Amino acid sequence: MPDEIPQEFQIDVPDEMETGVPADFASVWHTPTSFVLDFIAVKQPPSPTTDPDTGEVTNVVVPGRVVSRVRIPPQQVFELAKALTMQLDAWEKESATGSRRRENGAGERTERGND
């Protein structure tokens, strides 16, 4: 089988998408055929919900709206994770942050110095 010819992508961003969309956080979920990234903007300040009997705050509601939903095939998730890590490392070096906080698999925060 002959060697594959390398592909070079030429990506065009439409003018109306060039500035991007502000998002406060992202939610990631998956289906059997794709990974879904929902980028969410908070619509208004959080509001506490109180128990009418005790007056105790039971939770805080943060209203948000999905401003962009992106679906990618499972095969691209590893490339996306690698690209995000590379860009985060570059950003940290440029912004001179001495260390960064990372969540470990258990959802706990850990400190990590520059590698």
LUMLO-431610 format. One line per field, with one value per atom (N, C-alpha, C): residue in three letters; x, y, z. Coordinates in steps of 0.02 Angstrom, whole numbers, plus 32768, in hexadecimal, padded with zeros to 4 digits. Layout:
BEGIN
rest: ALA,...
X: X,...
Y: Y,...
Z: Z,...
end
This chain:
BEGIN
rest: MET,MET,MET,PRO,PRO,PRO,ASP,ASP,ASP,GLU,GLU,GLU,ILE,ILE,ILE,PRO,PRO,PRO,GLN,GLN,GLN,GLU,GLU,GLU,PHE,PHE,PHE,GLN,GLN,GLN,ILE,ILE,ILE,ASP,ASP,ASP,VAL,VAL,VAL,PRO,PRO,PRO,ASP,ASP,ASP,GLU,GLU,GLU,MET,MET,MET,GLU,GLU,GLU,THR,THR,THR,GLY,GLY,GLY,VAL,VAL,VAL,PRO,PRO,PRO,ALA,ALA,ALA,ASP,ASP,ASP,PHE,PHE,PHE,ALA,ALA,ALA,SER,SER,SER,VAL,VAL,VAL,TRP,TRP,TRP,HIS,HIS,HIS,THR,THR,THR,PRO,PRO,PRO,THR,THR,THR,SER,SER,SER,PHE,PHE,PHE,VAL,VAL,VAL,LEU,LEU,LEU,ASP,ASP,ASP,PHE,PHE,PHE,ILE,ILE,ILE,ALA,ALA,ALA,VAL,VAL,VAL,LYS,LYS,LYS,GLN,GLN,GLN,PRO,PRO,PRO,PRO,PRO,PRO,SER,SER,SER,PRO,PRO,PRO,THR,THR,THR,THR,THR,THR,ASP,ASP,ASP,PRO,PRO,PRO,ASP,ASP,ASP,THR,THR,THR,GLY,GLY,GLY,GLU,GLU,GLU,VAL,VAL,VAL,THR,THR,THR,ASN,ASN,ASN,VAL,VAL,VAL,VAL,VAL,VAL,VAL,VAL,VAL,PRO,PRO,PRO,GLY,GLY,GLY,ARG,ARG,ARG,VAL,VAL,VAL,VAL,VAL,VAL,SER,SER,SER,ARG,ARG,ARG,VAL,VAL,VAL,ARG,ARG,ARG,ILE,ILE,ILE,PRO,PRO,PRO,PRO,PRO,PRO,GLN,GLN,GLN,GLN,GLN,GLN,VAL,VAL,VAL,PHE,PHE,PHE,GLU,GLU,GLU,LEU,LEU,LEU,ALA,ALA,ALA,LYS,LYS,LYS,ALA,ALA,ALA,LEU,LEU,LEU,THR,THR,THR,MET,MET,MET,GLN,GLN,GLN,LEU,LEU,LEU,ASP,ASP,ASP,ALA,ALA,ALA,TRP,TRP,TRP,GLU,GLU,GLU,LYS,LYS,LYS,GLU,GLU,GLU,SER,SER,SER,ALA,ALA,ALA,THR,THR,THR,GLY,GLY,GLY,SER,SER,SER,ARG,ARG,ARG,ARG,ARG,ARG,ARG,ARG,ARG,GLU,GLU,GLU,ASN,ASN,ASN,GLY,GLY,GLY,ALA,ALA,ALA,GLY,GLY,GLY,GLU,GLU,GLU,ARG,ARG,ARG,THR,THR,THR,GLU,GLU,GLU,ARG,ARG,ARG,GLY,GLY,GLY,ASN,ASN,ASN,ASP,ASP,ASP
X: 802A,8000,802C,8021,804C,8043,8077,8073,8039,8019,7FE3,8000,7FDD,7FF0,7FD8,8005,7FF0,7FB9,7F8B,7F55,7F66,7F55,7F5D,7F18,7EFF,7EBD,7EC3,7E95,7E90,7E4C,7E4F,7E13,7DFF,7DC0,7DA5,7D72,7D79,7D49,7D1C,7CDB,7CAD,7CB2,7CAA,7CB1,7C86,7C49,7C1C,7C32,7C60,7C79,7CBF,7CDD,7D23,7D30,7D03,7D0F,7D00,7CDD,7CCD,7C91,7C81,7C48,7C61,7C53,7C69,7C44,7C68,7C4B,7C6C,7C44,7C5E,7C78,7C5D,7C75,7C5D,7C75,7C61,7C4B,7C1E,7C07,7C17,7C31,7C44,7C1C,7BFE,7BDA,7BE2,7BCA,7BD3,7B96,7B92,7B62,7B8B,7B6C,7B95,7BBF,7BAC,7BD0,7BF4,7BEC,7C0E,7C17,7C47,7C50,7C32,7C11,7BEE,7C0C,7C1F,7C38,7C05,7BE5,7BB6,7BDB,7BDE,7BFB,7BC2,7BC7,7B8F,7BA1,7B73,7B7A,7B48,7B5E,7B31,7B05,7AC3,7A94,7A8A,7A8F,7A85,7AA7,7AAE,7AD0,7AAD,7AD3,7AB5,7A81,7A4D,7A1A,7A0F,7A11,7A07,79BE,79B5,7972,796E,7939,7932,78F7,78FE,78C8,7893,7855,7821,7812,7820,7812,7848,7888,78BF,78E1,78D7,78FA,7942,7957,799C,79A8,79E2,79F4,7A03,79DF,79E7,7A15,7A16,7A44,7A46,7A72,7A78,7A6E,7A41,7A32,7A5A,7A7E,7AA5,7A86,7A5D,7A3E,7A72,7A71,7AA0,7A80,7AA2,7A8A,7AC3,7AB6,7AE8,7AEF,7B2C,7B39,7B58,7B71,7B8D,7B8F,7B7C,7B80,7BAA,7BDF,7C0C,7C0D,7C03,7C06,7C44,7C6B,7CA6,7CA6,7CC4,7CC7,7CF7,7CEA,7D15,7D5F,7D6F,7DB5,7DD9,7DB5,7DD4,7DDE,7DC0,7DC5,7E0D,7E35,7E7A,7EA2,7E96,7EB8,7EA4,7E64,7E4D,7E6D,7E6F,7E8E,7ED8,7EFB,7F42,7F4A,7F20,7F25,7F16,7EE4,7ED4,7F0E,7F2D,7F66,7FA0,7FAE,7FE5,7FD7,7F9A,7F89,7F8A,7F73,7F75,7FBD,7FE9,8030,804E,803F,805A,803F,7FFF,7FE1,8001,800D,802C,8072,8098,80DC,80D8,80A9,80A2,808A,805E,8042,806A,80A0,80CF,80AD,807F,8062,8093,80A4,80D5,80BB,807C,805F,8016,7FF9,7FB3,7F8F,7F4F,7F26,7F03,7F06,7EE7,7EBB,7E85,7E5C,7E78,7E7F,7E92,7E53,7E5A,7E22,7DEA,7DF9,7DC7,7DA4,7DB2,7D93,7DB4,7DEE,7E12,7E43,7E52,7E80,7EC7,7EF6,7F3C,7F66,7F9D,7FCA,7FFC,800B,803C,806A,80A9,80D9,80E5,8108,8119,8146,8137,815F,8194
Y: 7FC5,8000,803E,806D,80A8,80D4,80FB,812A,815B,816E,819F,81E3,8207,824C,8278,82A2,82CD,82FE,830A,833A,837C,83B1,83F4,8415,8425,8443,848E,84AB,84F3,8506,8523,8531,857A,8585,85C9,85D4,8609,861B,8651,8644,8677,86B7,86F0,8731,8736,871C,8723,86F8,86C9,869E,86B2,86E2,86F2,8708,872D,8746,8711,86DC,86A8,86BA,868D,8696,868D,86BD,86B5,867C,8654,861E,861D,860F,860D,85C8,8594,8551,8523,84E5,84B4,8474,8451,8410,83DE,83A5,8372,8332,8317,82D8,82B1,8274,824C,8221,820E,81DE,81A3,816F,8138,814C,8182,8195,81D8,81FF,8240,8259,8286,82AC,82F1,830B,834B,837C,83B7,83EC,8424,8432,846A,84A2,84DC,8517,8542,8555,8573,85B8,85E8,862A,8632,864D,865A,8695,868D,86C1,86F7,86E5,8715,86FB,8724,870D,86D0,86A7,866D,8684,865B,866B,862F,863C,8605,85EE,85AD,8590,857E,8595,8588,8559,8532,8506,8532,852E,8559,854D,8510,8500,8519,850F,851F,8561,8578,85B5,85A8,8568,8555,8552,856A,8567,851F,8504,84BF,84B6,84E7,84E6,852B,8533,8572,8562,8586,857C,85AF,8595,85BF,85B8,85E9,85E4,85EF,85C2,85C8,85B5,85C5,85B6,8599,8564,8548,857A,8594,85C4,85A3,8566,8540,84F6,84CB,8483,8467,8443,8426,83DB,83B6,836D,8357,832B,8311,82C4,82A3,825A,8244,820A,81F2,81F0,81E2,81DE,8221,8258,829A,82B2,828F,82A5,82A7,8275,8273,82AC,82BC,82F3,8336,833D,8379,8381,834B,834D,8360,8343,8353,839D,83B5,83FB,842B,841B,8445,8447,840E,840B,8434,842E,8454,849F,84B4,84FB,8515,84EC,8500,8509,84DB,84E0,851F,852D,856A,85A9,85A9,85E2,85EE,85B8,85BF,85DD,85C8,85E4,862E,863F,8684,86B1,8697,86C1,86BC,8696,8690,8678,8649,862D,85F8,85FD,85CF,8589,8582,853F,8542,8509,8508,84D5,84DF,84B1,8483,8443,8410,83E3,83CC,839A,8356,832D,82E8,82C0,8280,8257,8255,8263,8261,82A4,82D4,8315,8343,832D,8357,8383,83BC,83EB,83DC,83DE,83D3,8409,841A,844C,842A,844B,8430,8469,845F,8491,848D,84BE,84BC,8482,845D,8424,8437
Z: 8000,8000,8000,7FD3,7FD0,800E,801C,8054,8048,807F,807A,8069,8040,802F,8068,8084,80BB,80A5,80D3,80C6,80E7,80C7,80E3,80E3,811E,8122,8119,80F4,80ED,810C,8147,816D,8166,8158,8151,8189,81AE,81E2,81C6,81C3,81A9,81D2,81B1,81D3,8212,8210,824A,8285,827A,82B0,82C7,82A7,82B4,82FC,831A,835F,8394,8381,83B2,83DC,840A,8437,847E,84AB,84F0,8512,8539,8560,85A4,85D8,861C,8630,8612,861F,85E8,85EA,85B8,85DA,85B9,85D0,8598,85AB,857A,8588,8555,855B,851A,8519,84DC,84CC,848D,8474,845A,8442,8427,83EA,83C8,838B,838C,83C2,83C3,840A,8411,844F,8443,8476,846F,84A1,8488,84B3,84B1,84EA,84F0,8513,84F3,8510,852A,856A,858D,85A8,859F,85BB,85F3,862B,8663,8651,865B,8647,867C,86BB,86F1,8730,8762,879F,87BF,87E2,8804,8837,8840,8872,88A0,88E1,8910,8912,891D,8927,8971,8991,89D8,89E5,8A1A,8A31,8A51,8A3A,8A56,8AA1,8AB8,8AFE,8B2D,8B17,8B45,8B33,8AF5,8AE0,8ACE,8AD3,8AC5,8A79,8A65,8A1E,8A0C,89DA,89C7,898B,895F,8927,8906,88D6,88B2,8868,8849,8802,87D9,87A7,877A,8734,871F,86DD,86A6,8675,863E,85FC,85C6,8583,855A,8536,8508,84CE,84C6,8490,8453,845D,8425,8439,840A,8415,83DC,83EE,83BD,83C6,8390,8391,836B,8389,8368,836C,833A,833D,8374,8392,83C8,83B6,8378,8363,836A,836A,836E,83B6,83E7,842D,8445,8432,8448,842A,83EB,83CB,83EB,83FB,841C,8461,8487,84CA,84C4,8493,848A,8476,8449,8434,846E,8496,84D0,8502,850E,853C,8521,84E1,84C3,84C8,84BA,84BC,8504,8533,857A,8591,857F,8591,8574,8534,8514,8536,8546,8568,85AC,85D1,8613,860D,85DC,85D3,85C0,8594,857F,85B7,85E2,8617,8658,8656,868E,86CE,86C9,8705,871F,875E,877B,8783,8791,8799,8783,8778,8767,8791,8799,87BF,878E,879D,8773,879D,877F,87A0,8790,87C5,87B8,87A9,879D,878A,87BE,87FC,8831,883A,880E,8813,8845,8861,8891,886C,8888,8869,8880,8851,8862,8842,8861,8845,8817,87E0,87B1,879B,87A2,878C,8742,8726,86DE,86D0,869B,8687,8655
end
